[in-house]
Amino acid sequence: MILDRLENAEKYFALHQRLAPGFEFLRRPDLSSLTDGNHQIDGQRIYVHMRHWQVKGRAGSKVEMHRNHIDIHFPISRWEEIGWKSQPCKQVSKTYDPQKDIEFFADPIDSWITVPVGSFAIFFPQEAHAPEAVEGELHKGTVKILV
């Protein structure tokens, strides 16, 4: 897991060849006006899922993990809180869906991080996280990068 500001994104480009195009998309001046849904950057290899969420805080946040995608979470309207699990999850609550590349767990979160507007959080495959753990309206983009 990485937490940093968008202005520092270049420091992480060497970690995976598809990170740079994802971060460039997040720098678009019209980002906040994009419609909800998926926006292709490089076909199914890199896309951004834009969404206005009505979220229910930590209690409503689900622990999830991906096997084939890196996530870059980027809050737009307000700060976001995301849970992170440093140890492997053991309590599957919804089995792996290969079409959506997601599995859900009932394990407790180890720590909560705050992602301010202008910042991002990267979660690599096999890193369990619980996004959208704030209450109320949240507008955000999540870059999905196939590894």
Secondary structure, 3 states (H helix, E strand, C coil): CEEEEHHHHHHHHHHCCCHHHHHHHHCCCCHHHCCCEEEEEECCCEEEEEEEEEEECHHHCCEEECCCEEEEEEECCCCEEEEEECCCCCCEEEEEECCCCEEEECCCCCEEEEECCCEEEEECCCCEEECCCCEEEEEEEEEEEEC
